[in-house]
Amino acid sequence: MNGLQELGYLWLVRRYSLKVCGLLCKSYATEQSIKRVIREGSVETTHYPIRRYRLEDTWQGQLAFALKREGVNLEVLRAFFRVASPLWGAP
């Protein structure tokens, strides 16, 4: 999407090419000044004001955002920890 910065689980899925069935919750940072929620079927897309939700492009910042704002997505977390465990030296 043009002019939108991916956040949270969506950022993790795209950044690490995670194989997941699909996200029911997608978050973006935008230039808008208010938070906006769009529901299409079972998918909820939230646009957050970039001034209030500016995040580092790190897995730590995006994961913290996802857990705080998008809840727990076990499918994404499982895929992420399988792919990213070498980032912190875990076996």
OpenMM code with the backbone's topology and positions (N, CA, C; nanometers):
from openmm import Vec3, app, unit

residues = "MET ASN GLY LEU GLN GLU LEU GLY TYR LEU TRP LEU VAL ARG ARG TYR SER LEU LYS VAL CYS GLY LEU LEU CYS LYS SER TYR ALA THR GLU GLN SER ILE LYS ARG VAL ILE ARG GLU GLY SER VAL GLU THR THR HIS TYR PRO ILE ARG ARG TYR ARG LEU GLU ASP THR TRP GLN GLY GLN LEU ALA PHE ALA LEU LYS ARG GLU GLY VAL ASN LEU GLU VAL LEU ARG ALA PHE PHE ARG VAL ALA SER PRO LEU TRP GLY ALA PRO".split()
positions = [
    Vec3(0.0846, -0.1186, 0.0000),
    Vec3(0.0000, 0.0000, 0.0000),
    Vec3(0.0886, 0.1242, 0.0000),
    Vec3(0.0578, 0.2182, -0.0862),
    Vec3(0.1389, 0.3389, -0.0997),
    Vec3(0.1270, 0.4297, 0.0212),
    Vec3(0.2418, 0.4838, 0.0649),
    Vec3(0.2426, 0.5791, 0.1743),
    Vec3(0.2207, 0.5184, 0.3111),
    Vec3(0.2154, 0.3872, 0.3192),
    Vec3(0.1929, 0.3209, 0.4458),
    Vec3(0.3156, 0.2390, 0.4834),
    Vec3(0.3506, 0.2426, 0.6106),
    Vec3(0.4623, 0.1648, 0.6625),
    Vec3(0.4056, 0.0460, 0.7385),
    Vec3(0.4464, -0.0741, 0.7013),
    Vec3(0.3976, -0.1937, 0.7689),
    Vec3(0.4484, -0.1986, 0.9121),
    Vec3(0.3636, -0.2491, 1.0010),
    Vec3(0.3974, -0.2584, 1.1425),
    Vec3(0.3669, -0.3978, 1.1956),
    Vec3(0.4278, -0.4314, 1.3079),
    Vec3(0.3919, -0.5502, 1.3839),
    Vec3(0.4126, -0.6808, 1.3103),
    Vec3(0.3125, -0.7681, 1.3217),
    Vec3(0.3236, -0.9006, 1.2608),
    Vec3(0.3417, -0.8921, 1.1092),
    Vec3(0.2731, -0.8002, 1.0450),
    Vec3(0.2875, -0.7854, 0.8994),
    Vec3(0.4316, -0.7537, 0.8631),
    Vec3(0.4958, -0.6653, 0.9391),
    Vec3(0.6373, -0.6313, 0.9162),
    Vec3(0.7234, -0.7564, 0.9316),
    Vec3(0.7008, -0.8324, 1.0379),
    Vec3(0.7797, -0.9541, 1.0613),
    Vec3(0.7604, -1.0551, 0.9489),
    Vec3(0.6362, -1.0757, 0.9065),
    Vec3(0.6066, -1.1718, 0.7999),
    Vec3(0.6787, -1.1327, 0.6715),
    Vec3(0.6724, -1.0058, 0.6344),
    Vec3(0.7365, -0.9614, 0.5099),
    Vec3(0.8893, -0.9595, 0.5218),
    Vec3(0.9402, -0.9092, 0.6320),
    Vec3(1.0860, -0.8944, 0.6511),
    Vec3(1.1576, -1.0287, 0.6517),
    Vec3(1.0964, -1.1279, 0.7159),
    Vec3(1.1607, -1.2585, 0.7292),
    Vec3(1.0977, -1.3651, 0.6402),
    Vec3(1.0112, -1.3244, 0.5472),
    Vec3(0.9452, -1.4161, 0.4535),
    Vec3(0.8842, -1.5353, 0.5262),
    Vec3(0.8093, -1.5060, 0.6310),
    Vec3(0.7496, -1.6121, 0.7108),
    Vec3(0.6345, -1.6772, 0.6343),
    Vec3(0.6268, -1.8068, 0.6459),
    Vec3(0.5194, -1.8827, 0.5814),
    Vec3(0.4048, -1.8985, 0.6807),
    Vec3(0.3020, -1.8170, 0.6638),
    Vec3(0.1832, -1.8238, 0.7488),
    Vec3(0.0592, -1.8245, 0.6597),
    Vec3(-0.0499, -1.8754, 0.7133),
    Vec3(-0.1737, -1.8860, 0.6345),
    Vec3(-0.2301, -1.7509, 0.5944),
    Vec3(-0.2192, -1.6542, 0.6804),
    Vec3(-0.2735, -1.5223, 0.6535),
    Vec3(-0.2941, -1.4490, 0.7842),
    Vec3(-0.2921, -1.3200, 0.7763),
    Vec3(-0.3083, -1.2381, 0.8965),
    Vec3(-0.4496, -1.1840, 0.9026),
    Vec3(-0.5122, -1.1981, 1.0178),
    Vec3(-0.6451, -1.1418, 1.0378),
    Vec3(-0.6369, -0.9991, 1.0896),
    Vec3(-0.5165, -0.9587, 1.1302),
    Vec3(-0.4935, -0.8248, 1.1834),
    Vec3(-0.3700, -0.7678, 1.1146),
    Vec3(-0.3867, -0.6553, 1.0468),
    Vec3(-0.2754, -0.5897, 0.9773),
    Vec3(-0.2663, -0.4458, 1.0259),
    Vec3(-0.1432, -0.4013, 1.0507),
    Vec3(-0.1229, -0.2653, 1.1010),
    Vec3(-0.0279, -0.1890, 1.0108),
    Vec3(-0.0573, -0.0605, 0.9948),
    Vec3(0.0251, 0.0291, 0.9140),
    Vec3(0.0412, 0.1617, 0.9872),
    Vec3(0.1549, 0.2260, 0.9658),
    Vec3(0.1744, 0.3638, 1.0097),
    Vec3(0.1421, 0.4528, 0.8910),
    Vec3(0.0719, 0.5636, 0.9168),
    Vec3(0.0301, 0.6529, 0.8101),
    Vec3(0.0441, 0.7981, 0.8549),
    Vec3(0.0362, 0.8877, 0.7612),
    Vec3(0.0470, 1.0311, 0.7906),
    Vec3(-0.0813, 1.0877, 0.8514),
    Vec3(-0.1885, 1.0102, 0.8520),
    Vec3(-0.3142, 1.0579, 0.9104),
    Vec3(-0.2931, 1.0929, 1.0573),
    Vec3(-0.3748, 1.1815, 1.1082),
    Vec3(-0.3569, 1.2259, 1.2463),
    Vec3(-0.4411, 1.1463, 1.3464),
    Vec3(-0.5275, 1.0582, 1.2969),
    Vec3(-0.6093, 0.9777, 1.3875),
    Vec3(-0.5966, 0.8293, 1.3515),
    Vec3(-0.6207, 0.7453, 1.4509),
    Vec3(-0.6200, 0.6002, 1.4298),
    Vec3(-0.7462, 0.5630, 1.3530),
    Vec3(-0.7313, 0.4737, 1.2563),
    Vec3(-0.8451, 0.4328, 1.1732),
    Vec3(-0.8466, 0.2810, 1.1618),
    Vec3(-0.9618, 0.2202, 1.1844),
    Vec3(-0.9773, 0.0753, 1.1752),
    Vec3(-1.0711, 0.0436, 1.0595),
    Vec3(-1.0277, -0.0464, 0.9717),
    Vec3(-1.1071, -0.0880, 0.8560),
    Vec3(-1.1300, -0.2387, 0.8679),
    Vec3(-1.2547, -0.2806, 0.8648),
    Vec3(-1.2874, -0.4229, 0.8723),
    Vec3(-1.3436, -0.4677, 0.7379),
    Vec3(-1.2802, -0.5706, 0.6825),
    Vec3(-1.3280, -0.6321, 0.5581),
    Vec3(-1.3382, -0.7813, 0.5830),
    Vec3(-1.4585, -0.8296, 0.5990),
    Vec3(-1.4775, -0.9704, 0.6324),
    Vec3(-1.4166, -0.9986, 0.7685),
    Vec3(-1.3270, -1.0961, 0.7736),
    Vec3(-1.2630, -1.1310, 0.9009),
    Vec3(-1.1296, -1.0605, 0.9209),
    Vec3(-1.0888, -0.9764, 0.8263),
    Vec3(-0.9600, -0.9073, 0.8348),
    Vec3(-0.9798, -0.7653, 0.8874),
    Vec3(-0.9014, -0.7309, 0.9883),
    Vec3(-0.9052, -0.5963, 1.0461),
    Vec3(-0.7734, -0.5255, 1.0145),
    Vec3(-0.7821, -0.4130, 0.9463),
    Vec3(-0.6649, -0.3331, 0.9126),
    Vec3(-0.6703, -0.2036, 0.9923),
    Vec3(-0.5609, -0.1737, 1.0624),
    Vec3(-0.5566, -0.0538, 1.1453),
    Vec3(-0.4469, 0.0387, 1.0951),
    Vec3(-0.4813, 0.1644, 1.0768),
    Vec3(-0.3853, 0.2676, 1.0392),
    Vec3(-0.3557, 0.3505, 1.1640),
    Vec3(-0.2275, 0.3556, 1.2010),
    Vec3(-0.1849, 0.4303, 1.3192),
    Vec3(-0.1137, 0.5575, 1.2753),
    Vec3(-0.1355, 0.6687, 1.3454),
    Vec3(-0.0627, 0.7922, 1.3131),
    Vec3(0.0879, 0.7713, 1.3329),
    Vec3(0.1661, 0.7971, 1.2296),
    Vec3(0.3097, 0.7723, 1.2344),
    Vec3(0.3778, 0.8572, 1.3417),
    Vec3(0.3225, 0.9728, 1.3713),
    Vec3(0.3830, 1.0595, 1.4738),
    Vec3(0.3772, 0.9970, 1.6124),
    Vec3(0.2751, 0.9163, 1.6372),
    Vec3(0.2594, 0.8530, 1.7683),
    Vec3(0.3152, 0.7122, 1.7729),
    Vec3(0.3289, 0.6469, 1.6585),
    Vec3(0.3692, 0.5065, 1.6556),
    Vec3(0.4919, 0.4830, 1.5681),
    Vec3(0.5836, 0.5747, 1.5695),
    Vec3(0.7064, 0.5576, 1.4911),
    Vec3(0.7915, 0.4499, 1.5591),
    Vec3(0.8260, 0.3468, 1.4839),
    Vec3(0.9002, 0.2340, 1.5384),
    Vec3(1.0322, 0.2154, 1.4659),
    Vec3(1.1247, 0.1552, 1.5362),
    Vec3(1.2502, 0.1163, 1.4732),
    Vec3(1.2219, -0.0005, 1.3793),
    Vec3(1.2987, -0.0103, 1.2731),
    Vec3(1.2874, -0.1253, 1.1845),
    Vec3(1.3730, -0.2385, 1.2389),
    Vec3(1.3391, -0.2834, 1.3590),
    Vec3(1.4079, -0.3957, 1.4217),
    Vec3(1.3025, -0.4991, 1.4611),
    Vec3(1.3438, -0.6239, 1.4681),
    Vec3(1.2482, -0.7270, 1.5071),
    Vec3(1.1993, -0.7041, 1.6493),
    Vec3(1.2863, -0.6483, 1.7355),
    Vec3(1.2465, -0.6250, 1.8741),
    Vec3(1.1333, -0.5219, 1.8836),
    Vec3(1.1500, -0.4098, 1.8139),
    Vec3(1.0477, -0.3048, 1.8159),
    Vec3(0.9171, -0.3507, 1.7542),
    Vec3(0.9260, -0.4218, 1.6431),
    Vec3(0.8053, -0.4677, 1.5742),
    Vec3(0.7342, -0.5775, 1.6525),
    Vec3(0.8114, -0.6661, 1.7156),
    Vec3(0.7500, -0.7711, 1.7961),
    Vec3(0.6810, -0.7126, 1.9187),
    Vec3(0.7442, -0.6163, 1.9825),
    Vec3(0.6826, -0.5505, 2.0989),
    Vec3(0.5523, -0.4824, 2.0579),
    Vec3(0.5539, -0.4128, 1.9440),
    Vec3(0.4324, -0.3487, 1.8941),
    Vec3(0.3237, -0.4527, 1.8694),
    Vec3(0.3596, -0.5606, 1.8017),
    Vec3(0.2617, -0.6647, 1.7677),
    Vec3(0.1974, -0.7229, 1.8924),
    Vec3(0.2782, -0.7566, 1.9906),
    Vec3(0.2236, -0.8164, 2.1124),
    Vec3(0.1344, -0.7178, 2.1880),
    Vec3(0.1731, -0.5919, 2.1879),
    Vec3(0.0963, -0.4910, 2.2612),
    Vec3(-0.0313, -0.4508, 2.1882),
    Vec3(-0.0232, -0.4310, 2.0574),
    Vec3(-0.1356, -0.3742, 1.9812),
    Vec3(-0.2190, -0.4766, 1.9043),
    Vec3(-0.1581, -0.5918, 1.8693),
    Vec3(-0.2274, -0.6883, 1.7837),
    Vec3(-0.2595, -0.8197, 1.8548),
    Vec3(-0.2170, -0.8328, 1.9784),
    Vec3(-0.2428, -0.9559, 2.0518),
    Vec3(-0.1410, -1.0639, 2.0190),
    Vec3(-0.1698, -1.1845, 2.0606),
    Vec3(-0.0786, -1.2972, 2.0405),
    Vec3(-0.1218, -1.3752, 1.9169),
    Vec3(-0.0300, -1.3896, 1.8218),
    Vec3(-0.0538, -1.4690, 1.7017),
    Vec3(0.0469, -1.5833, 1.7047),
    Vec3(0.0035, -1.6981, 1.7536),
    Vec3(0.0951, -1.8108, 1.7726),
    Vec3(0.1556, -1.8611, 1.6426),
    Vec3(0.0803, -1.8544, 1.5345),
    Vec3(0.1332, -1.8999, 1.4055),
    Vec3(0.2518, -1.8144, 1.3617),
    Vec3(0.2387, -1.6836, 1.3718),
    Vec3(0.3486, -1.5941, 1.3335),
    Vec3(0.4653, -1.6095, 1.4303),
    Vec3(0.4364, -1.6163, 1.5592),
    Vec3(0.5443, -1.6296, 1.6577),
    Vec3(0.6234, -1.7579, 1.6351),
    Vec3(0.5556, -1.8676, 1.6094),
    Vec3(0.6249, -1.9947, 1.5838),
    Vec3(0.7137, -1.9829, 1.4601),
    Vec3(0.6601, -1.9303, 1.3511),
    Vec3(0.7383, -1.9152, 1.2281),
    Vec3(0.8556, -1.8202, 1.2485),
    Vec3(0.8313, -1.7112, 1.3196),
    Vec3(0.9387, -1.6136, 1.3429),
    Vec3(1.0513, -1.6736, 1.4257),
    Vec3(1.0200, -1.7404, 1.5357),
    Vec3(1.1248, -1.7947, 1.6217),
    Vec3(1.2031, -1.9062, 1.5525),
    Vec3(1.1403, -1.9780, 1.4632),
    Vec3(1.2141, -2.0801, 1.3850),
    Vec3(1.3154, -2.0141, 1.2912),
    Vec3(1.2749, -1.9074, 1.2282),
    Vec3(1.3609, -1.8402, 1.1311),
    Vec3(1.4636, -1.7505, 1.1984),
    Vec3(1.4240, -1.6823, 1.3040),
    Vec3(1.5076, -1.5766, 1.3616),
    Vec3(1.5934, -1.6201, 1.4788),
    Vec3(1.5835, -1.7431, 1.5249),
    Vec3(1.6624, -1.7831, 1.6411),
    Vec3(1.8131, -1.7599, 1.6223),
    Vec3(1.8692, -1.7704, 1.5024),
    Vec3(2.0124, -1.7380, 1.4864),
    Vec3(2.0463, -1.5912, 1.5180),
    Vec3(1.9459, -1.5039, 1.5196),
    Vec3(1.9719, -1.3624, 1.5486),
    Vec3(2.0273, -1.3430, 1.6885),
    Vec3(1.9934, -1.4305, 1.7817),
    Vec3(2.0411, -1.4157, 1.9180),
    Vec3(2.1187, -1.5376, 1.9648),
    Vec3(2.1575, -1.6249, 1.8712),
    Vec3(2.2453, -1.7353, 1.9040),
    Vec3(2.1791, -1.8553, 1.9679),
    Vec3(2.0466, -1.8642, 1.9622),
    Vec3(1.9782, -1.9804, 2.0203),
    Vec3(1.9947, -2.0999, 1.9279),
    Vec3(1.9944, -2.2212, 1.9823),
    Vec3(2.0099, -2.3410, 1.8990),
    Vec3(1.8893, -2.3656, 1.8116),
] * unit.nanometer
topology = app.Topology()
chain = topology.addChain("A")
for resn in residues:
    res = topology.addResidue(resn, chain)
    for name in ("N", "CA", "C"):
        topology.addAtom(name, app.Element.getBySymbol(name[0]), res)
